[in-house]
Amino acid sequence: MERPITQFIDALRMADVRISPAETLDAFEAVELVGYDDRALLKDTLRLVLPKTLDEKLAFDACFDAYFAPPDLDTANDGADAADTTGRDDTGGETTAGTGAGDGEGAQPGEGESEPGNGATAPAAAAGDAADAADRSAKSGDGAVEVRSTLGRLIIDNDRAELNARLVEAANAVGLSDIKVFTQKGLYTRRIMDAMGQPALQDDLRRLEDNGGTDGHRLANRLRLGRDRLREQVRDYVEQQFLLHADADGMKLREEMLRKVKLSNVDQRNFKLISTVVERMAKKLIALHSRRRRVTKRGQLHIQRTLRHNMSYDGAIFDLRWKSTKVDRPKVFAICDVSGSVAAYARFMLMFLYSLEAVMPKVRSFAFSSELAEVTALFEQEDLETALNRTLAEHGGGSTDYGQALADFKRLALDDVDNRSTIIILGDGRNNYGDARAELLRELYERAKRVLWLNPESPRSWNLGDAEMRKYGTYCHQVAECNSLLHLERVVGNLLKTV
């Protein structure tokens, strides 16, 4: 019973909560009295015993929620596994699942199915049929298409409770709390996946690919997508535990770690430190690009004016004259999705852009979840932290609609977009199956100098489910994964080179 509390107190000390040995013993006695059954009672009890100041109580709340909150694994793929991937038929030829191409099977709706036009499109209906058929194959246990591994069945059934329990058990078995260095993230992720049953799942995949026929290929594809999604969530869990337990030698190593970790995995207790990291990175870029601007500010040597000015010196060149250089200030438009988990990325991108006042041209900022609004004046009138909090609170509550956001941006700012404009869009492109209205982005693409789309998700997720990146990416000069400060520094550094 003492081990979880010992690890939790170590995490509190990493968060600058001062805890003496005597207070540690008090915590053991308190937990022995109240137990672990009632989470709220446990939190209130330890909150009375361990933290002392208001800042320490805030840090305690964040640590407790991160340490004692169970993981939330979800291996569902929203039917995208059948719609976006290619299977093979028994003869070795390729057929696109869910499109009705090839031999024509699956093109006609069966009994009890909805016709296209009754709220479901033909590809979506066929994708659902393929997923249902694979699910039935997995549960039937007939021949080569049987899923034999326990992990495989949990993925097919999306048994979140059992997956969460297995993750915690596997993390304890491999000693995740002993993680010390950020580079160990991949090692612990693989160990946890193996402890959860990945080797048996790999055997399932090989057997289904070799002997399962069309149904086997579909089921194998579904398992593979579920496994990849599970691995990514396990990696996120490892990152969160690293932030709790890492014994960083000094602030420098901890800051370096925060530059590389996913911004969505940074909890409230690290916001102050990561703000310091952003400020330091911004100062480095300011120093670099200020030097470059001073060197080029003089322009080119004006030969005629130099000779005329030095005629009084009998042709000796004492004073140089330079051609004046007109600085045509470019414009940057930042459009940020502030809904759900994307809000964490928007927070730090806006923080980064507004920390570069000395070298960055004037930034106009827009925030949206459903409807888009300009927040530039808010950042000019309020301090940075207040402006960020108000932006997220006032514009982050709706259902994401990129089509509506693009229409609002056209109405608010299209006349100001020209060939000196750089448009930065931060978002995952998930449109809740609404109208993408990609033609509006094409109009911006044709008018602006550059359109950059920064997506916090990994590239393999850009076209799954309700994501519209295939449509939007066509009308962008650059589409890049951006989910850490390291990515953000690289993108902003390249932007400064061009502006």
N, C-alpha and C positions, 0 to 999 in steps of 0.2 A: 504493500500500500504506500510505502514511503517513496518509491522510485518516481511515480508521476509528479509528486510534489517537489521532489529534489530537482527534477528537470525543469519544472515550471519556475522554481525560484532562480535557477541558473538563467533562464530566459528573461526574467525580471531584472536581474543584475545587468544583463546585456542592454536592457532598455534604460539603464541609469536609475533604477530603483534601488535605494540603499537598504539592504537587509542584513541584519547582524545574525550571528549564530544563535543568540537567544531568541530572536524573532522566528528563526527557522524552526526551533524546537516548539515554540508556541503554535506555529502553523501545523506541525505534526499532531499536536494534541487536539487542536480545533477540528482537523479533518477526521480524527479518530472519533470525535463526538458526533459530527453531522453526517459523515459518510459522503459517497459520491452519487447517491441516487437522485437527489434534488439539485440540479445544476444551479438554479438561482440562489438557493440557500448556501451552496458551497461558495459561490462568487461573493455573496454578501459577507460571509464569515471570513474568508481570506482577505477581503477588502478592509475589514476592521483591524486585522492583525498585521498586515504587511506594509502597505503604503502609508506615508505620513503626510506629505504635502499634496496640494491640489494637482500639481504637475505629475507627481508620482501616481496619484489615483487615476488620472487620465491614461498614463502609460500602462497601469495595471489593467484597466478595462480593455485596452486594445490587446494586450498580451493574453489575457484570459480568453477573450473571444477567439483569438487565433489558435491558442494551444488546445482548448477544450472543445472547439467546434469540430464536429465530425466532417470528414470529406464528403463531397457530393458528386459522385461519379455518375455519368450518363453516357451510355454507349449508343443511344438512338441516333439515326442518321437522316431523319425526316424524308425517307424515301429516295434520297439523292443517290444511294448506292446503286440502284438499278437504273436511274435516269441518266447518270453521268458517266457510266462505265461501260466497257465492252466485254461481252462474254464470247464463248466459242461453242459452236454446236458439235455434235458427235463426229462430224466429218472433218473437223479441224478448221472450218471456215468461221469468219467472224460475223457476229450478229449484234447489232446495237440494241441493248435491252431497253424495252419500253418505247421503241419507235415504230414497231410494226414492220421494220425492214427485213429483208432476207426472204424466208420461206413464207411469210405472211402470218405466222402464228402470233396470236395476241393482238392482231389488228382489229378484230371484231369484239365488241363487248359481250360478256357472257351473261348468264342469268343473274338477275339481282344487281347488276352493275349499272352505274349511271352513264348515260350517253354524254358525250362532250356537249356542253351547252346547258347541262343541268347542274352547273357549279364546278365541274371538273374538266380539265383538258384531257385530250387523248393520251399525251405522253405521261401526265401525272397518273392517270388511271392505270396505264400499263405498268408504270413503275410500282404502283401499289400492288398490282397483281403479282409481279415478280417477287416482291418482298414477302407477300403472303404465302406464295408457293414455297419460297425458301424456308420460311418459318415452319410451315407444315412438314416439310422434309426433315427439318432439324428435330421436330418432336416425334415424328413417326418411327424413327429408328430403323428404317427399311434399308438394308444393304449398304452400298458405298456412301450414301448421302447422310448417314447418321453422324451427328456431332457427339463424339465420345468424351471429350475433355470437359471437366467441370467448368473451367473458365469459359470455354466456348459456349456452353449452354447458358451461363450467366449473361454473356454478351448478347446472345440471341434473344433471351427473355428480358434483357435490360433490367435485371434484378438489382436495383440500386442499393438496397439495404445490405444484401449479401456481398456485393462488390465493395461497398464501403467498409464492412467488417473485415473482409479479406485484406484490403489495403492496410488498415491499421495493424492487423496481425502480422502481415508481411513486413511492414516498416519496423515494428518492434523486433521481429526475428532477425533482420539484417542490421540492427543497431543504427537506425537513421539519426537518432539524437546525437550520435558521435560525429556527424559530418562536420568538418572543420574548414574545408577550402571549397570555393565555388566550383572549381574544376572537377570536384567529385560528384557533381550533380548527375552527369550521365551514368557514372558507375552505380550510384545508388538507385537510379531509375531502372537500370537493367536488372539489378539484384532483386528489387521489389517485384518487377514483372515476372521474373523467374520464380520467385517464391509464391506468387499468385497462381502459377500454373501455365506460364507461357510455353515451356517446352512441349507439353501435351497438346496445346493449341496449335503449335507449329506442325506437329504430326497430323492433326486433323486437316490443316490446310494442304499439306502435301498429298494426303490420301484423296481428298475431295478433288484436287486439281488433276490427279492422275487417273482416278477411276470413277468419278462421280457423274460424268456426262454433263449435259446442259444444266440440270438442277444442281449438280455438285459445284459447277463453276459459279453459279449464282450464289449459292450458299457460301462458298469460299470467299467470294468477293465481299459479301456482307460481313463475314467474320473478320476479314482483313481490315475493312474500314472501321469496324468496331474496335479491333485491337489497336489501330493507329490512334483513334480518338481516346481510348483508354490510356495509352502510353503518354499522350500529351497531357492528360489530366494528372497522371501520376507525376510527370515532370513538374507540373505546377505545384503539386503538393510538396514535392521535395524542395522546391525553391522557397515555399512558405516556411517549411520546417528549418531550412538553412538560415533564414532571417531570424528565427527564434533562437537557434542553438549554436550558431557559428561562433567560435572563439577567435574572433579577428584580432590579430596582433596590431593594435593601434588603429587610429581613425582612418589612416590612408588605405589600408586593406579593406576596411568596411565600405569606404566611399567607392573604391574600385569595384567592389561587388555590386553596389547599388547602380553603377553605370551599366551593368550587364544584365541585371535581373529584369524580368517582365514588369512593366509599370503597373499592370493590373494585380500583381502579387505584392506590391508595396503597401503595407498597412499604415494606419493613421500615425502610429508612433514613430515612423521613419520619415514622415512628411517634412519635418523641420530639417533633418539631416540632408534629405534629397534636395530640398530647396537650396541648401548651401552648396551642394554639388553642382546644381544647375547654374548658380551664380558664378562659381569658379570656372566652369566650362565656358560660360558666356564671356567672362573676362579674358580668357585665353584667345577666343575667337576675335574679340574686339582688338586686342593687342596685335594679333597677326594681320588683320585686315586694315587696321588704322595705319600700320607701317606701309602696307602696299599702297594705300591711297595717298599718303604723303609723298611717296617716291614718284607717283605718276601725276601729281597735282600740277606740276609746273608746265606740263605739255612739251611741245617740241621747240627746239632752238629757232628763233626768228632771225635768219641770216641778214636780211636787208636792214632791219631795224637795229641790229647789233652793230653793223658797219657804220651806219649813219651816226649812231650815238657815240662811236669811238673815233670819229674823224678828227676831233680836237686833240686827240692823243697821238697824232701822226701815224695812224694806222695800227697802233698797239691796242690789243683787245684787253680792256680792263673790266668793262661792265657788259654782262650778257643780257640779252633781251629774249623773252620766251613768248611763244604763241599762246594766247589765252585759250584755255580749254573750257568750253561750256559743259557744265555738269547737268545732264538731263536726268533728274531724279526718277528712278523707277518706282513702281507701286506694287505692293504685296497685299493680296487678299487672302485671308485665312478663314476657311469654312470648316467648322468643327462639329462633328456629331457628338453631342453630350448626353446621349441616352445610355442607360445601363452601364455595363463594364467599360464601354468606350470612353466614358467620361474621365477615367483616370488618365488616359493618354492625352485627351484634349487639355486637361488641366496643365500637364507639364509642357505640352507644345506651346500653349499660349504663354506660360511662364518663361519659356526659353526665348520666344520671339520678342517679348516685351523687355527682356533683360539685355537685348542687343541694341538699345536705343542709339548708342554712339555710332554704330556702323550700318544698322539696318534702316532702310528707307521706311517712311511712314507705313504702318501696318493697319489695315482695316480688318476688323474681326467680326465674324458672323457665327452664331451658334444656333443649333436646331436639334430637335428630336422629331417633331412633326412639322411645325411651321418655323421658318427661319427668321431671325431678327438680328440687327446689327448691334454689337456691344462695344464698339470702339469708344464711344463717349464715356461709357462706364469705366473703362481702363484709364481714361485720361483724368477722370474726376476722383476716382478712389485709389487707394493703395492697391498693390498687385494682389495680395492675399484676399482682401475684401472683394475686389472685382471678380476674382476667380470663383469664390464661394457663391456670390450672387448670380453669376452666370450659370453655374451648375444647378443652383436651386430654382431659378426662374425659367430655365429653358430645357431642363433635363427630364421632365416628367411625362412627355407624350410618347405615342407609338411612332417608331422611326418611319419616315416617309421621305426618301431621297428625291423622288419626283417632285413633291410639293416644295421641298427645300430649294431645288434648282429653279423652279418657277418663281419663288420668292426672291432669290438672288438676282434673277434676270430683271425683276420689277424694281429692285432696290439699287442695283449697281451696274447693270449692263452698259449704260451710257458712259461710265467711267473706265471701262475695260478697253485697253488699246494695246498696241504692239510694244508698250513698255511695261505691261502688267504681268506679274507672276501670280498665279492662283494656286494655293495649296489647299487640298481637300484632305481632311483626316476623318476616316470612318471605315467601317468594315463592309460597306456596300450591301448590307442586309436590309431589304426593302419590305419585309413582311408580305411578300407576294403582290405588292402593289405595282402600279404602272411606273416603270423605270424612267421614262421620258428622257432617254439618252440623247435625243435630238437637241435638247437644251444644252447639254454638256458639249455637244459638237459645235454649237454656236459660240460658246466660250472658247473652245479650242481654236476656232478659226480667227477669233479676234485677239486673243492674248499672246504674249511672247512665249509663255510656258504654262502648262497645267501639270501640277504634280499631285499624285494621289498616294497618300500614305495609309497603308492598311495594317492595323495591329495584329491581324490574324496571319497564320502561316500560309504560304501560297497554295498548299494543297487544299485549303478550305475556302478559297476565294470563289469557287463556283459550285459549292454544295448547298443544298437546301434553298433558302430564299436569297442567297447572295447573287448580286448582279454585276460582279466585276468583269465578266466576259464582255458585257455591253459597255460598261463605263471605261474599261481599260483601252478600248479602241480609240477613244478621244482624249487620251492623256499623253503628254510627252514622256512621262516617266511614271511607273507604278512601282512602289517599293514597300517591302515589309518594314514596319517601324513600330516596335513594341518595347524599346528600351532607350535609355538616355544615350547609349553608344550609337544606336541607329539614328537617333534624333540629331546628335552632334554631327554625324557624317552628312546627313541631308542638309542641315542648315549651313554647314561649312561649304558644301558645294553650291548652295544657293547664293551665299555671299560672294563666291568667286564670279558668278554670272552677273550679279547686280552691282 
